[in-house]
Amino acid sequence: MRSAKETEGFPYGSNRICYIELFATGEIKQLTTYHDKIEGYVHAQSGISKLFAVWPGQWRSDLFIIDDLEAFRIGQRLIRV
């Protein structure tokens, strides 16, 4: 797993990125809608969950932890909550 914050030019706004929310209970939720992403952002901000992203490449896909929530919010054009 890699750090999104430490990856230069991480494409937070790309529609090719699959965002995933992981809860402490082990529940996993794919963030597909704008509402899902706002909810995931709020949960991650409050420590309820962690956000991850799968960035597909030509030969493999990489898993990233979203460790810069503000960059995620801006890249996804989420309203400030």
Buried (B, 14 or more C-beta within 10 A) or exposed (E): EBEBBEEEEBEBEEEEBBBBBBEEEEEEBEBEEEEBBBBBBBBBBEEEBBBBBBBEEEEEEEEBBBBBBEBBBEBBEBEEE
